[in-house]
Amino acid sequence: GLYQDVEIWLLGDVTGDGLVNFSDYSKVLSQSKNPSSEVLTGYAFQCGDVTDDGMINFSDYSKVLSQAKGNHTLW
């Protein structure tokens, strides 16, 4: 048979540690303040783009921050 290993991160979990916390929302904030930076790239960027609009901005940051505070805005 054919096998493929995959890794799936939670929406908003840009560090891939299984949690949405300070580490995640601080990186999302940094990326949103400077869109041309590469704070988040690849899969981490996709996980941080919680509004699914192709960019990371304050809307994404506020949702990730709210999730980190336990408000369950993402899932």
HTML snippet that shows the backbone in 3Dmol.js (N, CA, C, O; Angstrom):
<script src="https://3Dmol.org/build/3Dmol-min.js"></script>
<div id="view" style="width:600px;height:400px;position:relative"></div>
<script>
const pdb = `
ATOM      1  N   GLY A   1       0.808  -1.177   0.000  1.00  0.00           N
ATOM      2  CA  GLY A   1       0.000   0.000   0.000  1.00  0.00           C
ATOM      3  C   GLY A   1       0.859   1.251   0.000  1.00  0.00           C
ATOM      4  O   GLY A   1       2.069   1.202   0.221  1.00  0.00           O
ATOM      5  N   LEU A   2       0.226   2.329  -0.244  1.00  0.00           N
ATOM      6  CA  LEU A   2       0.865   3.632  -0.271  1.00  0.00           C
ATOM      7  C   LEU A   2       0.564   4.350   1.032  1.00  0.00           C
ATOM      8  O   LEU A   2      -0.585   4.405   1.470  1.00  0.00           O
ATOM      9  N   TYR A   3       1.600   4.899   1.649  1.00  0.00           N
ATOM     10  CA  TYR A   3       1.441   5.605   2.915  1.00  0.00           C
ATOM     11  C   TYR A   3       2.030   6.995   2.795  1.00  0.00           C
ATOM     12  O   TYR A   3       2.994   7.214   2.061  1.00  0.00           O
ATOM     13  N   GLN A   4       1.444   7.930   3.521  1.00  0.00           N
ATOM     14  CA  GLN A   4       1.963   9.277   3.548  1.00  0.00           C
ATOM     15  C   GLN A   4       1.804   9.817   4.955  1.00  0.00           C
ATOM     16  O   GLN A   4       0.714   9.769   5.524  1.00  0.00           O
ATOM     17  N   ASP A   5       2.886  10.329   5.516  1.00  0.00           N
ATOM     18  CA  ASP A   5       2.822  10.964   6.819  1.00  0.00           C
ATOM     19  C   ASP A   5       2.333  12.393   6.632  1.00  0.00           C
ATOM     20  O   ASP A   5       2.805  13.105   5.745  1.00  0.00           O
ATOM     21  N   VAL A   6       1.393  12.810   7.462  1.00  0.00           N
ATOM     22  CA  VAL A   6       0.895  14.173   7.408  1.00  0.00           C
ATOM     23  C   VAL A   6       0.881  14.763   8.813  1.00  0.00           C
ATOM     24  O   VAL A   6       0.801  14.047   9.812  1.00  0.00           O
ATOM     25  N   GLU A   7       0.961  16.057   8.857  1.00  0.00           N
ATOM     26  CA  GLU A   7       0.878  16.769  10.121  1.00  0.00           C
ATOM     27  C   GLU A   7      -0.220  17.800   9.979  1.00  0.00           C
ATOM     28  O   GLU A   7      -0.213  18.578   9.025  1.00  0.00           O
ATOM     29  N   ILE A   8      -1.159  17.825  10.902  1.00  0.00           N
ATOM     30  CA  ILE A   8      -2.269  18.769  10.849  1.00  0.00           C
ATOM     31  C   ILE A   8      -2.251  19.603  12.123  1.00  0.00           C
ATOM     32  O   ILE A   8      -2.274  19.076  13.235  1.00  0.00           O
ATOM     33  N   TRP A   9      -2.208  20.917  11.929  1.00  0.00           N
ATOM     34  CA  TRP A   9      -2.210  21.847  13.053  1.00  0.00           C
ATOM     35  C   TRP A   9      -3.604  22.445  13.210  1.00  0.00           C
ATOM     36  O   TRP A   9      -4.369  22.524  12.248  1.00  0.00           O
ATOM     37  N   LEU A  10      -3.919  22.855  14.407  1.00  0.00           N
ATOM     38  CA  LEU A  10      -5.174  23.538  14.683  1.00  0.00           C
ATOM     39  C   LEU A  10      -5.189  24.904  14.008  1.00  0.00           C
ATOM     40  O   LEU A  10      -4.141  25.528  13.844  1.00  0.00           O
ATOM     41  N   LEU A  11      -6.355  25.363  13.623  1.00  0.00           N
ATOM     42  CA  LEU A  11      -6.508  26.702  13.094  1.00  0.00           C
ATOM     43  C   LEU A  11      -6.059  27.696  14.159  1.00  0.00           C
ATOM     44  O   LEU A  11      -6.533  27.647  15.294  1.00  0.00           O
ATOM     45  N   GLY A  12      -5.159  28.586  13.805  1.00  0.00           N
ATOM     46  CA  GLY A  12      -4.622  29.561  14.749  1.00  0.00           C
ATOM     47  C   GLY A  12      -3.341  29.124  15.425  1.00  0.00           C
ATOM     48  O   GLY A  12      -2.655  29.952  16.025  1.00  0.00           O
ATOM     49  N   ASP A  13      -3.000  27.858  15.348  1.00  0.00           N
ATOM     50  CA  ASP A  13      -1.779  27.323  15.974  1.00  0.00           C
ATOM     51  C   ASP A  13      -0.619  27.425  14.978  1.00  0.00           C
ATOM     52  O   ASP A  13      -0.317  26.466  14.268  1.00  0.00           O
ATOM     53  N   VAL A  14       0.022  28.586  14.932  1.00  0.00           N
ATOM     54  CA  VAL A  14       1.078  28.809  13.949  1.00  0.00           C
ATOM     55  C   VAL A  14       2.421  28.210  14.361  1.00  0.00           C
ATOM     56  O   VAL A  14       3.352  28.156  13.557  1.00  0.00           O
ATOM     57  N   THR A  15       2.524  27.763  15.605  1.00  0.00           N
ATOM     58  CA  THR A  15       3.771  27.140  16.071  1.00  0.00           C
ATOM     59  C   THR A  15       3.726  25.617  15.984  1.00  0.00           C
ATOM     60  O   THR A  15       4.761  24.959  16.092  1.00  0.00           O
ATOM     61  N   GLY A  16       2.539  25.057  15.790  1.00  0.00           N
ATOM     62  CA  GLY A  16       2.405  23.614  15.642  1.00  0.00           C
ATOM     63  C   GLY A  16       2.570  22.825  16.923  1.00  0.00           C
ATOM     64  O   GLY A  16       2.882  21.635  16.883  1.00  0.00           O
ATOM     65  N   ASP A  17       2.361  23.480  18.074  1.00  0.00           N
ATOM     66  CA  ASP A  17       2.535  22.774  19.347  1.00  0.00           C
ATOM     67  C   ASP A  17       1.227  22.229  19.917  1.00  0.00           C
ATOM     68  O   ASP A  17       1.208  21.686  21.021  1.00  0.00           O
ATOM     69  N   GLY A  18       0.122  22.373  19.158  1.00  0.00           N
ATOM     70  CA  GLY A  18      -1.153  21.846  19.609  1.00  0.00           C
ATOM     71  C   GLY A  18      -1.958  22.785  20.489  1.00  0.00           C
ATOM     72  O   GLY A  18      -3.029  22.418  20.973  1.00  0.00           O
ATOM     73  N   LEU A  19      -1.449  24.000  20.700  1.00  0.00           N
ATOM     74  CA  LEU A  19      -2.117  24.994  21.533  1.00  0.00           C
ATOM     75  C   LEU A  19      -2.234  26.301  20.771  1.00  0.00           C
ATOM     76  O   LEU A  19      -1.426  26.578  19.885  1.00  0.00           O
ATOM     77  N   VAL A  20      -3.222  27.098  21.105  1.00  0.00           N
ATOM     78  CA  VAL A  20      -3.289  28.468  20.606  1.00  0.00           C
ATOM     79  C   VAL A  20      -3.066  29.348  21.828  1.00  0.00           C
ATOM     80  O   VAL A  20      -3.922  29.439  22.707  1.00  0.00           O
ATOM     81  N   ASN A  21      -1.897  29.997  21.871  1.00  0.00           N
ATOM     82  CA  ASN A  21      -1.510  30.765  23.047  1.00  0.00           C
ATOM     83  C   ASN A  21      -0.672  31.989  22.649  1.00  0.00           C
ATOM     84  O   ASN A  21      -0.667  32.390  21.485  1.00  0.00           O
ATOM     85  N   PHE A  22       0.030  32.572  23.615  1.00  0.00           N
ATOM     86  CA  PHE A  22       0.830  33.779  23.394  1.00  0.00           C
ATOM     87  C   PHE A  22       1.793  33.630  22.222  1.00  0.00           C
ATOM     88  O   PHE A  22       1.936  34.552  21.420  1.00  0.00           O
ATOM     89  N   SER A  23       2.445  32.495  22.115  1.00  0.00           N
ATOM     90  CA  SER A  23       3.399  32.284  21.024  1.00  0.00           C
ATOM     91  C   SER A  23       2.728  32.457  19.665  1.00  0.00           C
ATOM     92  O   SER A  23       3.319  33.014  18.740  1.00  0.00           O
ATOM     93  N   ASP A  24       1.518  31.987  19.553  1.00  0.00           N
ATOM     94  CA  ASP A  24       0.791  32.068  18.288  1.00  0.00           C
ATOM     95  C   ASP A  24       0.308  33.479  18.008  1.00  0.00           C
ATOM     96  O   ASP A  24       0.558  34.021  16.931  1.00  0.00           O
ATOM     97  N   TYR A  25      -0.385  34.082  18.974  1.00  0.00           N
ATOM     98  CA  TYR A  25      -0.943  35.393  18.660  1.00  0.00           C
ATOM     99  C   TYR A  25       0.122  36.459  18.541  1.00  0.00           C
ATOM    100  O   TYR A  25      -0.093  37.454  17.848  1.00  0.00           O
ATOM    101  N   SER A  26       1.269  36.293  19.194  1.00  0.00           N
ATOM    102  CA  SER A  26       2.337  37.279  19.014  1.00  0.00           C
ATOM    103  C   SER A  26       2.931  37.187  17.607  1.00  0.00           C
ATOM    104  O   SER A  26       3.274  38.212  17.018  1.00  0.00           O
ATOM    105  N   LYS A  27       3.056  35.984  17.067  1.00  0.00           N
ATOM    106  CA  LYS A  27       3.558  35.830  15.700  1.00  0.00           C
ATOM    107  C   LYS A  27       2.545  36.341  14.675  1.00  0.00           C
ATOM    108  O   LYS A  27       2.922  36.966  13.684  1.00  0.00           O
ATOM    109  N   VAL A  28       1.265  36.073  14.914  1.00  0.00           N
ATOM    110  CA  VAL A  28       0.225  36.572  14.013  1.00  0.00           C
ATOM    111  C   VAL A  28       0.202  38.100  14.044  1.00  0.00           C
ATOM    112  O   VAL A  28       0.033  38.736  13.004  1.00  0.00           O
ATOM    113  N   LEU A  29       0.369  38.691  15.222  1.00  0.00           N
ATOM    114  CA  LEU A  29       0.411  40.149  15.336  1.00  0.00           C
ATOM    115  C   LEU A  29       1.615  40.711  14.576  1.00  0.00           C
ATOM    116  O   LEU A  29       1.479  41.686  13.837  1.00  0.00           O
ATOM    117  N   SER A  30       2.777  40.112  14.751  1.00  0.00           N
ATOM    118  CA  SER A  30       3.979  40.576  14.041  1.00  0.00           C
ATOM    119  C   SER A  30       3.779  40.526  12.534  1.00  0.00           C
ATOM    120  O   SER A  30       4.149  41.460  11.822  1.00  0.00           O
ATOM    121  N   GLN A  31       3.193  39.436  12.048  1.00  0.00           N
ATOM    122  CA  GLN A  31       2.947  39.298  10.608  1.00  0.00           C
ATOM    123  C   GLN A  31       1.931  40.335  10.135  1.00  0.00           C
ATOM    124  O   GLN A  31       2.082  40.905   9.055  1.00  0.00           O
ATOM    125  N   SER A  32       0.903  40.579  10.935  1.00  0.00           N
ATOM    126  CA  SER A  32      -0.133  41.532  10.523  1.00  0.00           C
ATOM    127  C   SER A  32       0.381  42.965  10.507  1.00  0.00           C
ATOM    128  O   SER A  32      -0.074  43.775   9.699  1.00  0.00           O
ATOM    129  N   LYS A  33       1.321  43.287  11.385  1.00  0.00           N
ATOM    130  CA  LYS A  33       1.898  44.636  11.419  1.00  0.00           C
ATOM    131  C   LYS A  33       2.822  44.887  10.234  1.00  0.00           C
ATOM    132  O   LYS A  33       2.984  46.027   9.799  1.00  0.00           O
ATOM    133  N   ASN A  34       3.426  43.823   9.713  1.00  0.00           N
ATOM    134  CA  ASN A  34       4.354  43.958   8.598  1.00  0.00           C
ATOM    135  C   ASN A  34       4.068  42.857   7.584  1.00  0.00           C
ATOM    136  O   ASN A  34       4.741  41.826   7.579  1.00  0.00           O
ATOM    137  N   PRO A  35       3.072  43.070   6.724  1.00  0.00           N
ATOM    138  CA  PRO A  35       2.637  42.021   5.791  1.00  0.00           C
ATOM    139  C   PRO A  35       3.729  41.490   4.864  1.00  0.00           C
ATOM    140  O   PRO A  35       3.632  40.359   4.388  1.00  0.00           O
ATOM    141  N   SER A  36       4.755  42.280   4.602  1.00  0.00           N
ATOM    142  CA  SER A  36       5.817  41.811   3.711  1.00  0.00           C
ATOM    143  C   SER A  36       6.873  40.987   4.445  1.00  0.00           C
ATOM    144  O   SER A  36       7.786  40.442   3.825  1.00  0.00           O
ATOM    145  N   SER A  37       6.743  40.900   5.769  1.00  0.00           N
ATOM    146  CA  SER A  37       7.710  40.099   6.529  1.00  0.00           C
ATOM    147  C   SER A  37       7.453  38.615   6.296  1.00  0.00           C
ATOM    148  O   SER A  37       6.432  38.229   5.727  1.00  0.00           O
ATOM    149  N   GLU A  38       8.362  37.821   6.728  1.00  0.00           N
ATOM    150  CA  GLU A  38       8.188  36.378   6.618  1.00  0.00           C
ATOM    151  C   GLU A  38       8.207  35.744   8.001  1.00  0.00           C
ATOM    152  O   GLU A  38       8.826  34.701   8.213  1.00  0.00           O
ATOM    153  N   VAL A  39       7.522  36.387   8.935  1.00  0.00           N
ATOM    154  CA  VAL A  39       7.366  35.817  10.275  1.00  0.00           C
ATOM    155  C   VAL A  39       6.668  34.473  10.149  1.00  0.00           C
ATOM    156  O   VAL A  39       7.051  33.496  10.792  1.00  0.00           O
ATOM    157  N   LEU A  40       5.643  34.439   9.316  1.00  0.00           N
ATOM    158  CA  LEU A  40       4.893  33.208   9.071  1.00  0.00           C
ATOM    159  C   LEU A  40       4.941  32.886   7.584  1.00  0.00           C
ATOM    160  O   LEU A  40       4.653  33.739   6.744  1.00  0.00           O
ATOM    161  N   THR A  41       5.304  31.660   7.270  1.00  0.00           N
ATOM    162  CA  THR A  41       5.352  31.224   5.881  1.00  0.00           C
ATOM    163  C   THR A  41       4.749  29.831   5.772  1.00  0.00           C
ATOM    164  O   THR A  41       4.574  29.138   6.774  1.00  0.00           O
ATOM    165  N   GLY A  42       4.437  29.434   4.563  1.00  0.00           N
ATOM    166  CA  GLY A  42       3.964  28.074   4.307  1.00  0.00           C
ATOM    167  C   GLY A  42       2.752  27.696   5.129  1.00  0.00           C
ATOM    168  O   GLY A  42       1.781  28.447   5.219  1.00  0.00           O
ATOM    169  N   TYR A  43       2.824  26.516   5.726  1.00  0.00           N
ATOM    170  CA  TYR A  43       1.695  25.980   6.483  1.00  0.00           C
ATOM    171  C   TYR A  43       1.378  26.842   7.706  1.00  0.00           C
ATOM    172  O   TYR A  43       0.210  27.000   8.063  1.00  0.00           O
ATOM    173  N   ALA A  44       2.397  27.397   8.347  1.00  0.00           N
ATOM    174  CA  ALA A  44       2.157  28.272   9.500  1.00  0.00           C
ATOM    175  C   ALA A  44       1.322  29.481   9.079  1.00  0.00           C
ATOM    176  O   ALA A  44       0.427  29.906   9.809  1.00  0.00           O
ATOM    177  N   PHE A  45       1.618  30.028   7.908  1.00  0.00           N
ATOM    178  CA  PHE A  45       0.836  31.160   7.392  1.00  0.00           C
ATOM    179  C   PHE A  45      -0.613  30.741   7.178  1.00  0.00           C
ATOM    180  O   PHE A  45      -1.535  31.472   7.541  1.00  0.00           O
ATOM    181  N   GLN A  46      -0.812  29.571   6.592  1.00  0.00           N
ATOM    182  CA  GLN A  46      -2.171  29.078   6.353  1.00  0.00           C
ATOM    183  C   GLN A  46      -2.939  28.922   7.663  1.00  0.00           C
ATOM    184  O   GLN A  46      -4.124  29.250   7.731  1.00  0.00           O
ATOM    185  N   CYS A  47      -2.277  28.426   8.695  1.00  0.00           N
ATOM    186  CA  CYS A  47      -2.938  28.247   9.993  1.00  0.00           C
ATOM    187  C   CYS A  47      -3.238  29.594  10.652  1.00  0.00           C
ATOM    188  O   CYS A  47      -4.203  29.717  11.407  1.00  0.00           O
ATOM    189  N   GLY A  48      -2.418  30.593  10.369  1.00  0.00           N
ATOM    190  CA  GLY A  48      -2.629  31.927  10.924  1.00  0.00           C
ATOM    191  C   GLY A  48      -3.659  32.744  10.171  1.00  0.00           C
ATOM    192  O   GLY A  48      -4.231  33.681  10.726  1.00  0.00           O
ATOM    193  N   ASP A  49      -3.902  32.406   8.922  1.00  0.00           N
ATOM    194  CA  ASP A  49      -4.896  33.107   8.109  1.00  0.00           C
ATOM    195  C   ASP A  49      -6.266  32.523   8.418  1.00  0.00           C
ATOM    196  O   ASP A  49      -6.857  31.826   7.593  1.00  0.00           O
ATOM    197  N   VAL A  50      -6.763  32.814   9.610  1.00  0.00           N
ATOM    198  CA  VAL A  50      -8.004  32.181  10.085  1.00  0.00           C
ATOM    199  C   VAL A  50      -9.242  32.697   9.367  1.00  0.00           C
ATOM    200  O   VAL A  50     -10.288  32.050   9.410  1.00  0.00           O
ATOM    201  N   THR A  51      -9.147  33.846   8.707  1.00  0.00           N
ATOM    202  CA  THR A  51     -10.279  34.373   7.940  1.00  0.00           C
ATOM    203  C   THR A  51     -10.244  33.877   6.497  1.00  0.00           C
ATOM    204  O   THR A  51     -11.160  34.145   5.720  1.00  0.00           O
ATOM    205  N   ASP A  52      -9.194  33.161   6.148  1.00  0.00           N
ATOM    206  CA  ASP A  52      -9.048  32.535   4.833  1.00  0.00           C
ATOM    207  C   ASP A  52      -9.189  33.522   3.671  1.00  0.00           C
ATOM    208  O   ASP A  52      -9.869  33.252   2.682  1.00  0.00           O
ATOM    209  N   ASP A  53      -8.522  34.681   3.822  1.00  0.00           N
ATOM    210  CA  ASP A  53      -8.571  35.670   2.751  1.00  0.00           C
ATOM    211  C   ASP A  53      -7.214  35.866   2.063  1.00  0.00           C
ATOM    212  O   ASP A  53      -7.047  36.785   1.262  1.00  0.00           O
ATOM    213  N   GLY A  54      -6.248  34.995   2.384  1.00  0.00           N
ATOM    214  CA  GLY A  54      -4.946  35.052   1.736  1.00  0.00           C
ATOM    215  C   GLY A  54      -3.960  36.019   2.353  1.00  0.00           C
ATOM    216  O   GLY A  54      -2.851  36.189   1.846  1.00  0.00           O
ATOM    217  N   MET A  55      -4.355  36.657   3.447  1.00  0.00           N
ATOM    218  CA  MET A  55      -3.433  37.557   4.138  1.00  0.00           C
ATOM    219  C   MET A  55      -3.656  37.443   5.636  1.00  0.00           C
ATOM    220  O   MET A  55      -4.699  36.982   6.101  1.00  0.00           O
ATOM    221  N   ILE A  56      -2.651  37.875   6.371  1.00  0.00           N
ATOM    222  CA  ILE A  56      -2.778  37.891   7.827  1.00  0.00           C
ATOM    223  C   ILE A  56      -2.842  39.344   8.247  1.00  0.00           C
ATOM    224  O   ILE A  56      -1.918  40.121   8.003  1.00  0.00           O
ATOM    225  N   ASN A  57      -3.951  39.700   8.885  1.00  0.00           N
ATOM    226  CA  ASN A  57      -4.163  41.080   9.296  1.00  0.00           C
ATOM    227  C   ASN A  57      -4.785  41.106  10.697  1.00  0.00           C
ATOM    228  O   ASN A  57      -4.839  40.088  11.388  1.00  0.00           O
ATOM    229  N   PHE A  58      -5.249  42.285  11.097  1.00  0.00           N
ATOM    230  CA  PHE A  58      -5.764  42.433  12.450  1.00  0.00           C
ATOM    231  C   PHE A  58      -6.970  41.541  12.713  1.00  0.00           C
ATOM    232  O   PHE A  58      -7.175  41.106  13.846  1.00  0.00           O
ATOM    233  N   SER A  59      -7.773  41.261  11.689  1.00  0.00           N
ATOM    234  CA  SER A  59      -8.933  40.369  11.875  1.00  0.00           C
ATOM    235  C   SER A  59      -8.477  38.983  12.318  1.00  0.00           C
ATOM    236  O   SER A  59      -9.080  38.374  13.202  1.00  0.00           O
ATOM    237  N   ASP A  60      -7.403  38.491  11.694  1.00  0.00           N
ATOM    238  CA  ASP A  60      -6.861  37.183  12.088  1.00  0.00           C
ATOM    239  C   ASP A  60      -6.308  37.246  13.509  1.00  0.00           C
ATOM    240  O   ASP A  60      -6.563  36.366  14.332  1.00  0.00           O
ATOM    241  N   TYR A  61      -5.544  38.308  13.778  1.00  0.00           N
ATOM    242  CA  TYR A  61      -4.956  38.467  15.103  1.00  0.00           C
ATOM    243  C   TYR A  61      -6.030  38.472  16.186  1.00  0.00           C
ATOM    244  O   TYR A  61      -5.889  37.781  17.194  1.00  0.00           O
ATOM    245  N   SER A  62      -7.092  39.235  15.995  1.00  0.00           N
ATOM    246  CA  SER A  62      -8.114  39.336  17.039  1.00  0.00           C
ATOM    247  C   SER A  62      -8.800  37.993  17.286  1.00  0.00           C
ATOM    248  O   SER A  62      -9.144  37.675  18.424  1.00  0.00           O
ATOM    249  N   LYS A  63      -9.001  37.206  16.233  1.00  0.00           N
ATOM    250  CA  LYS A  63      -9.620  35.891  16.401  1.00  0.00           C
ATOM    251  C   LYS A  63      -8.679  34.907  17.111  1.00  0.00           C
ATOM    252  O   LYS A  63      -9.113  34.130  17.961  1.00  0.00           O
ATOM    253  N   VAL A  64      -7.391  34.949  16.755  1.00  0.00           N
ATOM    254  CA  VAL A  64      -6.413  34.068  17.407  1.00  0.00           C
ATOM    255  C   VAL A  64      -6.260  34.459  18.878  1.00  0.00           C
ATOM    256  O   VAL A  64      -6.200  33.592  19.750  1.00  0.00           O
ATOM    257  N   LEU A  65      -6.197  35.760  19.150  1.00  0.00           N
ATOM    258  CA  LEU A  65      -6.099  36.235  20.530  1.00  0.00           C
ATOM    259  C   LEU A  65      -7.323  35.801  21.332  1.00  0.00           C
ATOM    260  O   LEU A  65      -7.188  35.339  22.466  1.00  0.00           O
ATOM    261  N   SER A  66      -8.492  35.942  20.766  1.00  0.00           N
ATOM    262  CA  SER A  66      -9.717  35.537  21.456  1.00  0.00           C
ATOM    263  C   SER A  66      -9.722  34.037  21.745  1.00  0.00           C
ATOM    264  O   SER A  66     -10.133  33.608  22.823  1.00  0.00           O
ATOM    265  N   GLN A  67      -9.263  33.241  20.774  1.00  0.00           N
ATOM    266  CA  GLN A  67      -9.169  31.787  20.980  1.00  0.00           C
ATOM    267  C   GLN A  67      -8.194  31.482  22.117  1.00  0.00           C
ATOM    268  O   GLN A  67      -8.469  30.633  22.965  1.00  0.00           O
ATOM    269  N   ALA A  68      -7.067  32.167  22.131  1.00  0.00           N
ATOM    270  CA  ALA A  68      -6.059  31.947  23.176  1.00  0.00           C
ATOM    271  C   ALA A  68      -6.610  32.284  24.561  1.00  0.00           C
ATOM    272  O   ALA A  68      -6.206  31.685  25.558  1.00  0.00           O
ATOM    273  N   LYS A  69      -7.522  33.232  24.617  1.00  0.00           N
ATOM    274  CA  LYS A  69      -8.128  33.622  25.889  1.00  0.00           C
ATOM    275  C   LYS A  69      -9.267  32.683  26.301  1.00  0.00           C
ATOM    276  O   LYS A  69      -9.882  32.876  27.349  1.00  0.00           O
ATOM    277  N   GLY A  70      -9.547  31.668  25.476  1.00  0.00           N
ATOM    278  CA  GLY A  70     -10.549  30.670  25.842  1.00  0.00           C
ATOM    279  C   GLY A  70     -11.942  30.962  25.332  1.00  0.00           C
ATOM    280  O   GLY A  70     -12.908  30.365  25.807  1.00  0.00           O
ATOM    281  N   ASN A  71     -12.069  31.873  24.372  1.00  0.00           N
ATOM    282  CA  ASN A  71     -13.400  32.252  23.883  1.00  0.00           C
ATOM    283  C   ASN A  71     -13.918  31.369  22.750  1.00  0.00           C
ATOM    284  O   ASN A  71     -15.048  31.551  22.295  1.00  0.00           O
ATOM    285  N   HIS A  72     -13.121  30.430  22.299  1.00  0.00           N
ATOM    286  CA  HIS A  72     -13.543  29.462  21.280  1.00  0.00           C
ATOM    287  C   HIS A  72     -14.110  30.123  20.022  1.00  0.00           C
ATOM    288  O   HIS A  72     -15.157  29.719  19.515  1.00  0.00           O
ATOM    289  N   THR A  73     -13.411  31.136  19.529  1.00  0.00           N
ATOM    290  CA  THR A  73     -13.855  31.829  18.327  1.00  0.00           C
ATOM    291  C   THR A  73     -13.471  31.087  17.050  1.00  0.00           C
ATOM    292  O   THR A  73     -14.022  31.369  15.986  1.00  0.00           O
ATOM    293  N   LEU A  74     -12.540  30.150  17.139  1.00  0.00           N
ATOM    294  CA  LEU A  74     -12.060  29.443  15.944  1.00  0.00           C
ATOM    295  C   LEU A  74     -12.614  28.031  15.825  1.00  0.00           C
ATOM    296  O   LEU A  74     -12.859  27.555  14.717  1.00  0.00           O
ATOM    297  N   TRP A  75     -12.813  27.359  16.948  1.00  0.00           N
ATOM    298  CA  TRP A  75     -13.305  25.978  16.943  1.00  0.00           C
ATOM    299  C   TRP A  75     -13.803  25.620  18.321  1.00  0.00           C
ATOM    300  O   TRP A  75     -14.263  24.499  18.540  1.00  0.00           O
TER     301      TRP A  75
END
`;
const viewer = $3Dmol.createViewer("view");
viewer.addModel(pdb, "pdb");
viewer.setStyle({}, {cartoon: {color: "spectrum"}});
viewer.zoomTo();
viewer.render();
</script>
